[in-house]
């Protein structure tokens, strides 16, 4: 699974969390860029990502992801993209 496919999967997960089918994430998307993506939605999104990709992020990682690209890179680094959503 490449970056584009991972981004599409992450977009689907966040669209479900926010109940907004128009969500389209990019590598540079930050939470502040997406209406409704508050702290609670972020945690639900991370849980969805962990479930879909079969990974478990450390709390420090979750708190330090500056943008969606960091999540994509973390998934690729773990080899989770091969298992992916």
Phi, psi and omega in degrees: 000126180267178182305318182298316180292322178295315178301319178297318178295316179295322177299317179298318180297312181292324178300321177293314181300316183271355185053048182221098183293353182273358181298129178217100185276152173234174180298333183261003180295132174247161181305321182296342181281345186245116179303132177088355182274076181270186183300318180296315179295325179297315179297316178298322177296312181298318177300318178296320178294314179301317180293314183294325184256000178065039179235169173223116178276149173283152180305317180300322178295311182303320181286341186257353180296113182281335183203176181296326179302324179294324178292316178301313181297322179295320178295316179296317181299328180274356183075010182291337182297335179287331181274328189350170185301000000 
